């Protein structure tokens, strides 16, 4: 069995917002991502999932 390759590449907030993967989620990304931090796709997906599942107060 082969091992899956895990992508640990980090991307800036602007690069993430410009990607087709997150098209239509720019407002959410503005809230959950810091301007001065780089994120992996897994981190962004986790943050978005957590944000979107939060209960509205």
PDB file of N, H, CA, C and O in Angstrom:
ATOM      1  N   UNK A   1       0.833  -1.178   0.000  1.00  0.00           N
ATOM      2  CA  UNK A   1       0.000   0.000   0.000  1.00  0.00           C
ATOM      3  C   UNK A   1       0.878   1.241   0.000  1.00  0.00           C
ATOM      4  O   UNK A   1       1.869   1.308   0.727  1.00  0.00           O
ATOM      5  N   UNK A   2       0.513   2.218  -0.813  1.00  0.00           N
ATOM      6  H   UNK A   2      -0.293   2.163  -1.404  1.00  0.00           H
ATOM      7  CA  UNK A   2       1.249   3.476  -0.846  1.00  0.00           C
ATOM      8  C   UNK A   2       0.717   4.441   0.186  1.00  0.00           C
ATOM      9  O   UNK A   2      -0.433   4.372   0.617  1.00  0.00           O
ATOM     10  N   UNK A   3       1.586   5.329   0.557  1.00  0.00           N
ATOM     11  H   UNK A   3       2.521   5.386   0.207  1.00  0.00           H
ATOM     12  CA  UNK A   3       1.165   6.355   1.516  1.00  0.00           C
ATOM     13  C   UNK A   3       0.634   7.546   0.753  1.00  0.00           C
ATOM     14  O   UNK A   3       1.147   7.895  -0.310  1.00  0.00           O
ATOM     15  N   UNK A   4      -0.404   8.174   1.302  1.00  0.00           N
ATOM     16  H   UNK A   4      -0.821   7.890   2.165  1.00  0.00           H
ATOM     17  CA  UNK A   4      -0.955   9.382   0.701  1.00  0.00           C
ATOM     18  C   UNK A   4      -0.005  10.536   0.945  1.00  0.00           C
ATOM     19  O   UNK A   4       0.565  10.669   2.028  1.00  0.00           O
ATOM     20  N   UNK A   5       0.161  11.364  -0.064  1.00  0.00           N
ATOM     21  H   UNK A   5      -0.302  11.256  -0.944  1.00  0.00           H
ATOM     22  CA  UNK A   5       0.975  12.552   0.095  1.00  0.00           C
ATOM     23  C   UNK A   5       0.100  13.647   0.686  1.00  0.00           C
ATOM     24  O   UNK A   5      -0.980  13.932   0.169  1.00  0.00           O
ATOM     25  N   UNK A   6       0.563  14.255   1.760  1.00  0.00           N
ATOM     26  H   UNK A   6       1.441  14.023   2.180  1.00  0.00           H
ATOM     27  CA  UNK A   6      -0.185  15.318   2.414  1.00  0.00           C
ATOM     28  C   UNK A   6       0.440  16.645   2.013  1.00  0.00           C
ATOM     29  O   UNK A   6       1.648  16.838   2.151  1.00  0.00           O
ATOM     30  N   UNK A   7      -0.388  17.559   1.515  1.00  0.00           N
ATOM     31  H   UNK A   7      -1.369  17.402   1.403  1.00  0.00           H
ATOM     32  CA  UNK A   7       0.090  18.869   1.084  1.00  0.00           C
ATOM     33  C   UNK A   7       0.142  19.801   2.289  1.00  0.00           C
ATOM     34  O   UNK A   7      -0.888  20.137   2.873  1.00  0.00           O
ATOM     35  N   UNK A   8       1.348  20.212   2.650  1.00  0.00           N
ATOM     36  H   UNK A   8       2.184  19.939   2.175  1.00  0.00           H
ATOM     37  CA  UNK A   8       1.531  21.101   3.787  1.00  0.00           C
ATOM     38  C   UNK A   8       1.919  22.506   3.330  1.00  0.00           C
ATOM     39  O   UNK A   8       2.399  23.313   4.126  1.00  0.00           O
ATOM     40  N   UNK A   9       1.711  22.792   2.051  1.00  0.00           N
ATOM     41  H   UNK A   9       1.321  22.136   1.404  1.00  0.00           H
ATOM     42  CA  UNK A   9       2.015  24.105   1.519  1.00  0.00           C
ATOM     43  C   UNK A   9       1.145  25.144   2.206  1.00  0.00           C
ATOM     44  O   UNK A   9      -0.051  24.935   2.407  1.00  0.00           O
ATOM     45  N   UNK A  10       1.747  26.250   2.558  1.00  0.00           N
ATOM     46  H   UNK A  10       2.718  26.421   2.395  1.00  0.00           H
ATOM     47  CA  UNK A  10       1.022  27.334   3.226  1.00  0.00           C
ATOM     48  C   UNK A  10       0.727  28.443   2.212  1.00  0.00           C
ATOM     49  O   UNK A  10       1.538  28.722   1.330  1.00  0.00           O
ATOM     50  N   UNK A  11      -0.431  29.061   2.349  1.00  0.00           N
ATOM     51  H   UNK A  11      -1.091  28.834   3.066  1.00  0.00           H
ATOM     52  CA  UNK A  11      -0.876  30.099   1.432  1.00  0.00           C
ATOM     53  C   UNK A  11      -1.312  31.337   2.212  1.00  0.00           C
ATOM     54  O   UNK A  11      -1.775  31.235   3.348  1.00  0.00           O
ATOM     55  N   UNK A  12      -1.160  32.502   1.595  1.00  0.00           N
ATOM     56  H   UNK A  12      -0.783  32.585   0.672  1.00  0.00           H
ATOM     57  CA  UNK A  12      -1.605  33.738   2.230  1.00  0.00           C
ATOM     58  C   UNK A  12      -3.120  33.856   2.123  1.00  0.00           C
ATOM     59  O   UNK A  12      -3.759  33.170   1.326  1.00  0.00           O
ATOM     60  N   UNK A  13      -3.669  34.725   2.930  1.00  0.00           N
ATOM     61  H   UNK A  13      -3.150  35.283   3.578  1.00  0.00           H
ATOM     62  CA  UNK A  13      -5.106  34.977   2.913  1.00  0.00           C
ATOM     63  C   UNK A  13      -5.560  35.405   1.514  1.00  0.00           C
ATOM     64  O   UNK A  13      -6.583  34.930   1.021  1.00  0.00           O
ATOM     65  N   UNK A  14      -4.811  36.287   0.884  1.00  0.00           N
ATOM     66  H   UNK A  14      -3.980  36.673   1.285  1.00  0.00           H
ATOM     67  CA  UNK A  14      -5.190  36.785  -0.446  1.00  0.00           C
ATOM     68  C   UNK A  14      -5.159  35.672  -1.486  1.00  0.00           C
ATOM     69  O   UNK A  14      -6.035  35.606  -2.348  1.00  0.00           O
ATOM     70  N   UNK A  15      -4.154  34.794  -1.415  1.00  0.00           N
ATOM     71  H   UNK A  15      -3.442  34.848  -0.715  1.00  0.00           H
ATOM     72  CA  UNK A  15      -4.070  33.672  -2.352  1.00  0.00           C
ATOM     73  C   UNK A  15      -5.232  32.709  -2.160  1.00  0.00           C
ATOM     74  O   UNK A  15      -5.782  32.182  -3.127  1.00  0.00           O
ATOM     75  N   UNK A  16      -5.595  32.486  -0.919  1.00  0.00           N
ATOM     76  H   UNK A  16      -5.148  32.913  -0.133  1.00  0.00           H
ATOM     77  CA  UNK A  16      -6.717  31.585  -0.617  1.00  0.00           C
ATOM     78  C   UNK A  16      -8.021  32.182  -1.141  1.00  0.00           C
ATOM     79  O   UNK A  16      -8.827  31.484  -1.756  1.00  0.00           O
ATOM     80  N   UNK A  17      -8.224  33.474  -0.896  1.00  0.00           N
ATOM     81  H   UNK A  17      -7.569  34.041  -0.396  1.00  0.00           H
ATOM     82  CA  UNK A  17      -9.451  34.132  -1.367  1.00  0.00           C
ATOM     83  C   UNK A  17      -9.540  34.134  -2.895  1.00  0.00           C
ATOM     84  O   UNK A  17     -10.640  34.130  -3.449  1.00  0.00           O
ATOM     85  N   UNK A  18      -8.402  34.141  -3.575  1.00  0.00           N
ATOM     86  H   UNK A  18      -7.509  34.144  -3.125  1.00  0.00           H
ATOM     87  CA  UNK A  18      -8.384  34.177  -5.038  1.00  0.00           C
ATOM     88  C   UNK A  18      -8.578  32.796  -5.673  1.00  0.00           C
ATOM     89  O   UNK A  18      -8.797  32.699  -6.880  1.00  0.00           O
ATOM     90  N   UNK A  19      -8.499  31.742  -4.880  1.00  0.00           N
ATOM     91  H   UNK A  19      -8.321  31.821  -3.899  1.00  0.00           H
ATOM     92  CA  UNK A  19      -8.606  30.395  -5.434  1.00  0.00           C
ATOM     93  C   UNK A  19     -10.061  30.032  -5.748  1.00  0.00           C
ATOM     94  O   UNK A  19     -10.994  30.502  -5.097  1.00  0.00           O
ATOM     95  N   UNK A  20     -10.220  29.196  -6.748  1.00  0.00           N
ATOM     96  H   UNK A  20      -9.462  28.814  -7.277  1.00  0.00           H
ATOM     97  CA  UNK A  20     -11.561  28.769  -7.158  1.00  0.00           C
ATOM     98  C   UNK A  20     -12.206  27.866  -6.095  1.00  0.00           C
ATOM     99  O   UNK A  20     -13.431  27.767  -6.032  1.00  0.00           O
ATOM    100  N   UNK A  21     -11.403  27.222  -5.278  1.00  0.00           N
ATOM    101  H   UNK A  21     -10.407  27.303  -5.329  1.00  0.00           H
ATOM    102  CA  UNK A  21     -11.921  26.327  -4.231  1.00  0.00           C
ATOM    103  C   UNK A  21     -12.829  27.073  -3.246  1.00  0.00           C
ATOM    104  O   UNK A  21     -13.801  26.510  -2.743  1.00  0.00           O
ATOM    105  N   UNK A  22     -12.506  28.340  -2.975  1.00  0.00           N
ATOM    106  H   UNK A  22     -11.716  28.797  -3.383  1.00  0.00           H
ATOM    107  CA  UNK A  22     -13.253  29.104  -1.981  1.00  0.00           C
ATOM    108  C   UNK A  22     -14.088  30.213  -2.609  1.00  0.00           C
ATOM    109  O   UNK A  22     -14.423  31.198  -1.951  1.00  0.00           O
ATOM    110  N   UNK A  23     -14.418  30.045  -3.871  1.00  0.00           N
ATOM    111  H   UNK A  23     -14.146  29.244  -4.405  1.00  0.00           H
ATOM    112  CA  UNK A  23     -15.249  31.015  -4.579  1.00  0.00           C
ATOM    113  C   UNK A  23     -16.582  31.177  -3.847  1.00  0.00           C
ATOM    114  O   UNK A  23     -17.256  30.189  -3.556  1.00  0.00           O
ATOM    115  N   UNK A  24     -16.952  32.396  -3.557  1.00  0.00           N
ATOM    116  H   UNK A  24     -16.404  33.198  -3.793  1.00  0.00           H
ATOM    117  CA  UNK A  24     -18.202  32.664  -2.862  1.00  0.00           C
ATOM    118  C   UNK A  24     -18.091  32.679  -1.350  1.00  0.00           C
ATOM    119  O   UNK A  24     -19.086  32.896  -0.658  1.00  0.00           O
ATOM    120  N   UNK A  25     -16.888  32.450  -0.823  1.00  0.00           N
ATOM    121  H   UNK A  25     -16.079  32.273  -1.384  1.00  0.00           H
ATOM    122  CA  UNK A  25     -16.690  32.427   0.627  1.00  0.00           C
ATOM    123  C   UNK A  25     -15.756  33.540   1.095  1.00  0.00           C
ATOM    124  O   UNK A  25     -15.206  33.463   2.194  1.00  0.00           O
ATOM    125  N   UNK A  26     -15.575  34.569   0.275  1.00  0.00           N
ATOM    126  H   UNK A  26     -16.022  34.631  -0.618  1.00  0.00           H
ATOM    127  CA  UNK A  26     -14.653  35.650   0.607  1.00  0.00           C
ATOM    128  C   UNK A  26     -14.972  36.339   1.919  1.00  0.00           C
ATOM    129  O   UNK A  26     -14.063  36.676   2.678  1.00  0.00           O
ATOM    130  N   UNK A  27     -16.245  36.551   2.199  1.00  0.00           N
ATOM    131  H   UNK A  27     -16.984  36.277   1.583  1.00  0.00           H
ATOM    132  CA  UNK A  27     -16.635  37.211   3.448  1.00  0.00           C
ATOM    133  C   UNK A  27     -16.270  36.370   4.665  1.00  0.00           C
ATOM    134  O   UNK A  27     -15.789  36.896   5.668  1.00  0.00           O
ATOM    135  N   UNK A  28     -16.498  35.076   4.574  1.00  0.00           N
ATOM    136  H   UNK A  28     -16.889  34.649   3.758  1.00  0.00           H
ATOM    137  CA  UNK A  28     -16.148  34.174   5.677  1.00  0.00           C
ATOM    138  C   UNK A  28     -14.634  34.156   5.863  1.00  0.00           C
ATOM    139  O   UNK A  28     -14.143  34.206   6.991  1.00  0.00           O
ATOM    140  N   UNK A  29     -13.897  34.084   4.762  1.00  0.00           N
ATOM    141  H   UNK A  29     -14.296  34.043   3.845  1.00  0.00           H
ATOM    142  CA  UNK A  29     -12.442  34.060   4.843  1.00  0.00           C
ATOM    143  C   UNK A  29     -11.901  35.344   5.462  1.00  0.00           C
ATOM    144  O   UNK A  29     -10.918  35.311   6.203  1.00  0.00           O
ATOM    145  N   UNK A  30     -12.541  36.477   5.160  1.00  0.00           N
ATOM    146  H   UNK A  30     -13.339  36.503   4.559  1.00  0.00           H
ATOM    147  CA  UNK A  30     -12.119  37.740   5.765  1.00  0.00           C
ATOM    148  C   UNK A  30     -12.253  37.705   7.284  1.00  0.00           C
ATOM    149  O   UNK A  30     -11.451  38.313   7.993  1.00  0.00           O
ATOM    150  N   UNK A  31     -13.251  37.004   7.777  1.00  0.00           N
ATOM    151  H   UNK A  31     -13.902  36.510   7.201  1.00  0.00           H
ATOM    152  CA  UNK A  31     -13.499  36.931   9.218  1.00  0.00           C
ATOM    153  C   UNK A  31     -12.558  35.937   9.900  1.00  0.00           C
ATOM    154  O   UNK A  31     -12.034  36.228  10.976  1.00  0.00           O
ATOM    155  N   UNK A  32     -12.337  34.775   9.296  1.00  0.00           N
ATOM    156  H   UNK A  32     -12.763  34.538   8.423  1.00  0.00           H
ATOM    157  CA  UNK A  32     -11.617  33.707   9.991  1.00  0.00           C
ATOM    158  C   UNK A  32     -10.110  33.703   9.776  1.00  0.00           C
ATOM    159  O   UNK A  32      -9.387  33.083  10.556  1.00  0.00           O
ATOM    160  N   UNK A  33      -9.612  34.383   8.732  1.00  0.00           N
ATOM    161  H   UNK A  33     -10.200  34.887   8.099  1.00  0.00           H
ATOM    162  CA  UNK A  33      -8.180  34.352   8.440  1.00  0.00           C
ATOM    163  C   UNK A  33      -7.510  35.675   8.798  1.00  0.00           C
ATOM    164  O   UNK A  33      -8.082  36.749   8.613  1.00  0.00           O
ATOM    165  N   UNK A  34      -6.288  35.576   9.315  1.00  0.00           N
ATOM    166  H   UNK A  34      -5.823  34.703   9.465  1.00  0.00           H
ATOM    167  CA  UNK A  34      -5.484  36.756   9.618  1.00  0.00           C
ATOM    168  C   UNK A  34      -4.681  37.153   8.387  1.00  0.00           C
ATOM    169  O   UNK A  34      -4.255  36.295   7.614  1.00  0.00           O
ATOM    170  N   UNK A  35      -4.477  38.451   8.207  1.00  0.00           N
ATOM    171  H   UNK A  35      -4.824  39.147   8.835  1.00  0.00           H
ATOM    172  CA  UNK A  35      -3.724  38.949   7.060  1.00  0.00           C
ATOM    173  C   UNK A  35      -2.262  38.505   7.080  1.00  0.00           C
ATOM    174  O   UNK A  35      -1.671  38.294   6.021  1.00  0.00           O
ATOM    175  N   UNK A  36      -1.680  38.363   8.246  1.00  0.00           N
ATOM    176  H   UNK A  36      -2.160  38.534   9.107  1.00  0.00           H
ATOM    177  CA  UNK A  36      -0.245  38.099   8.372  1.00  0.00           C
ATOM    178  C   UNK A  36       0.098  36.640   8.656  1.00  0.00           C
ATOM    179  O   UNK A  36       1.201  36.345   9.116  1.00  0.00           O
ATOM    180  N   UNK A  37      -0.822  35.735   8.390  1.00  0.00           N
ATOM    181  H   UNK A  37      -1.718  35.975   8.016  1.00  0.00           H
ATOM    182  CA  UNK A  37      -0.605  34.317   8.667  1.00  0.00           C
ATOM    183  C   UNK A  37      -0.788  33.513   7.396  1.00  0.00           C
ATOM    184  O   UNK A  37      -1.658  33.819   6.580  1.00  0.00           O
ATOM    185  N   UNK A  38       0.033  32.480   7.226  1.00  0.00           N
ATOM    186  H   UNK A  38       0.740  32.231   7.888  1.00  0.00           H
ATOM    187  CA  UNK A  38      -0.105  31.562   6.095  1.00  0.00           C
ATOM    188  C   UNK A  38      -0.809  30.301   6.579  1.00  0.00           C
ATOM    189  O   UNK A  38      -0.586  29.854   7.704  1.00  0.00           O
ATOM    190  N   UNK A  39      -1.658  29.730   5.729  1.00  0.00           N
ATOM    191  H   UNK A  39      -1.839  30.094   4.816  1.00  0.00           H
ATOM    192  CA  UNK A  39      -2.496  28.583   6.103  1.00  0.00           C
ATOM    193  C   UNK A  39      -2.378  27.469   5.080  1.00  0.00           C
ATOM    194  O   UNK A  39      -2.199  27.726   3.889  1.00  0.00           O
ATOM    195  N   UNK A  40      -2.478  26.229   5.547  1.00  0.00           N
ATOM    196  H   UNK A  40      -2.624  26.020   6.514  1.00  0.00           H
ATOM    197  CA  UNK A  40      -2.603  25.092   4.637  1.00  0.00           C
ATOM    198  C   UNK A  40      -4.084  24.957   4.274  1.00  0.00           C
ATOM    199  O   UNK A  40      -4.950  25.505   4.956  1.00  0.00           O
ATOM    200  N   UNK A  41      -4.360  24.235   3.216  1.00  0.00           N
ATOM    201  H   UNK A  41      -3.656  23.789   2.663  1.00  0.00           H
ATOM    202  CA  UNK A  41      -5.747  24.022   2.798  1.00  0.00           C
ATOM    203  C   UNK A  41      -6.527  23.305   3.901  1.00  0.00           C
ATOM    204  O   UNK A  41      -7.691  23.623   4.144  1.00  0.00           O
ATOM    205  N   UNK A  42      -5.898  22.353   4.559  1.00  0.00           N
ATOM    206  H   UNK A  42      -4.952  22.095   4.362  1.00  0.00           H
ATOM    207  CA  UNK A  42      -6.552  21.636   5.661  1.00  0.00           C
ATOM    208  C   UNK A  42      -6.916  22.555   6.806  1.00  0.00           C
ATOM    209  O   UNK A  42      -7.984  22.421   7.403  1.00  0.00           O
ATOM    210  N   UNK A  43      -6.029  23.490   7.114  1.00  0.00           N
ATOM    211  H   UNK A  43      -5.161  23.599   6.629  1.00  0.00           H
ATOM    212  CA  UNK A  43      -6.320  24.450   8.182  1.00  0.00           C
ATOM    213  C   UNK A  43      -7.507  25.336   7.810  1.00  0.00           C
ATOM    214  O   UNK A  43      -8.388  25.581   8.634  1.00  0.00           O
ATOM    215  N   UNK A  44      -7.523  25.813   6.573  1.00  0.00           N
ATOM    216  H   UNK A  44      -6.807  25.614   5.903  1.00  0.00           H
ATOM    217  CA  UNK A  44      -8.619  26.674   6.118  1.00  0.00           C
ATOM    218  C   UNK A  44      -9.935  25.907   6.146  1.00  0.00           C
ATOM    219  O   UNK A  44     -10.949  26.419   6.623  1.00  0.00           O
ATOM    220  N   UNK A  45      -9.918  24.681   5.636  1.00  0.00           N
ATOM    221  H   UNK A  45      -9.095  24.265   5.249  1.00  0.00           H
ATOM    222  CA  UNK A  45     -11.134  23.865   5.633  1.00  0.00           C
ATOM    223  C   UNK A  45     -11.650  23.649   7.060  1.00  0.00           C
ATOM    224  O   UNK A  45     -12.854  23.724   7.304  1.00  0.00           O
ATOM    225  N   UNK A  46     -10.745  23.383   7.994  1.00  0.00           N
ATOM    226  H   UNK A  46      -9.766  23.322   7.796  1.00  0.00           H
ATOM    227  CA  UNK A  46     -11.132  23.175   9.386  1.00  0.00           C
ATOM    228  C   UNK A  46     -11.713  24.434  10.015  1.00  0.00           C
ATOM    229  O   UNK A  46     -12.724  24.375  10.715  1.00  0.00           O
ATOM    230  N   UNK A  47     -11.074  25.570   9.765  1.00  0.00           N
ATOM    231  H   UNK A  47     -10.252  25.618   9.196  1.00  0.00           H
ATOM    232  CA  UNK A  47     -11.570  26.837  10.305  1.00  0.00           C
ATOM    233  C   UNK A  47     -12.936  27.187   9.725  1.00  0.00           C
ATOM    234  O   UNK A  47     -13.821  27.658  10.440  1.00  0.00           O
ATOM    235  N   UNK A  48     -13.101  26.954   8.418  1.00  0.00           N
ATOM    236  H   UNK A  48     -12.382  26.572   7.837  1.00  0.00           H
ATOM    237  CA  UNK A  48     -14.396  27.244   7.783  1.00  0.00           C
ATOM    238  C   UNK A  48     -15.479  26.336   8.337  1.00  0.00           C
ATOM    239  O   UNK A  48     -16.583  26.794   8.635  1.00  0.00           O
ATOM    240  N   UNK A  49     -15.177  25.059   8.477  1.00  0.00           N
ATOM    241  H   UNK A  49     -14.281  24.687   8.235  1.00  0.00           H
ATOM    242  CA  UNK A  49     -16.151  24.104   8.998  1.00  0.00           C
ATOM    243  C   UNK A  49     -16.586  24.497  10.402  1.00  0.00           C
ATOM    244  O   UNK A  49     -17.773  24.488  10.726  1.00  0.00           O
ATOM    245  N   UNK A  50     -15.612  24.838  11.224  1.00  0.00           N
ATOM    246  H   UNK A  50     -14.648  24.846  10.961  1.00  0.00           H
ATOM    247  CA  UNK A  50     -15.900  25.259  12.602  1.00  0.00           C
ATOM    248  C   UNK A  50     -16.755  26.533  12.612  1.00  0.00           C
ATOM    249  O   UNK A  50     -17.713  26.630  13.380  1.00  0.00           O
ATOM    250  N   UNK A  51     -16.417  27.493  11.776  1.00  0.00           N
ATOM    251  H   UNK A  51     -15.639  27.415  11.153  1.00  0.00           H
ATOM    252  CA  UNK A  51     -17.139  28.761  11.721  1.00  0.00           C
ATOM    253  C   UNK A  51     -18.576  28.557  11.250  1.00  0.00           C
ATOM    254  O   UNK A  51     -19.508  29.113  11.831  1.00  0.00           O
ATOM    255  N   UNK A  52     -18.755  27.759  10.197  1.00  0.00           N
ATOM    256  H   UNK A  52     -17.998  27.308   9.725  1.00  0.00           H
ATOM    257  CA  UNK A  52     -20.074  27.576   9.612  1.00  0.00           C
ATOM    258  C   UNK A  52     -21.003  26.730  10.481  1.00  0.00           C
ATOM    259  O   UNK A  52     -22.221  26.781  10.312  1.00  0.00           O
ATOM    260  N   UNK A  53     -20.443  25.955  11.406  1.00  0.00           N
ATOM    261  H   UNK A  53     -19.453  25.913  11.544  1.00  0.00           H
ATOM    262  CA  UNK A  53     -21.258  25.124  12.300  1.00  0.00           C
ATOM    263  C   UNK A  53     -21.601  25.814  13.616  1.00  0.00           C
ATOM    264  O   UNK A  53     -22.371  25.291  14.421  1.00  0.00           O
ATOM    265  N   UNK A  54     -21.015  27.004  13.824  1.00  0.00           N
ATOM    266  H   UNK A  54     -20.389  27.429  13.170  1.00  0.00           H
ATOM    267  CA  UNK A  54     -21.285  27.722  15.079  1.00  0.00           C
ATOM    268  C   UNK A  54     -22.745  28.131  15.151  1.00  0.00           C
ATOM    269  O   UNK A  54     -23.388  28.420  14.141  1.00  0.00           O
ATOM    270  N   UNK A  55     -23.244  28.146  16.378  1.00  0.00           N
ATOM    271  H   UNK A  55     -22.722  27.911  17.198  1.00  0.00           H
ATOM    272  CA  UNK A  55     -24.615  28.584  16.607  1.00  0.00           C
ATOM    273  C   UNK A  55     -24.656  30.118  16.610  1.00  0.00           C
ATOM    274  O   UNK A  55     -23.803  30.775  17.206  1.00  0.00           O
ATOM    275  N   UNK A  56     -25.646  30.657  15.945  1.00  0.00           N
ATOM    276  H   UNK A  56     -26.339  30.124  15.461  1.00  0.00           H
ATOM    277  CA  UNK A  56     -25.801  32.110  15.880  1.00  0.00           C
ATOM    278  C   UNK A  56     -26.304  32.610  17.220  1.00  0.00           C
ATOM    279  O   UNK A  56     -27.241  32.051  17.790  1.00  0.00           O
ATOM    280  N   UNK A  57     -25.680  33.659  17.715  1.00  0.00           N
ATOM    281  H   UNK A  57     -24.919  34.113  17.251  1.00  0.00           H
ATOM    282  CA  UNK A  57     -26.095  34.211  19.015  1.00  0.00           C
ATOM    283  C   UNK A  57     -27.016  35.357  18.831  1.00  0.00           C
ATOM    284  O   UNK A  57     -27.469  35.948  19.811  1.00  0.00           O
TER     285      UNK A  57
END
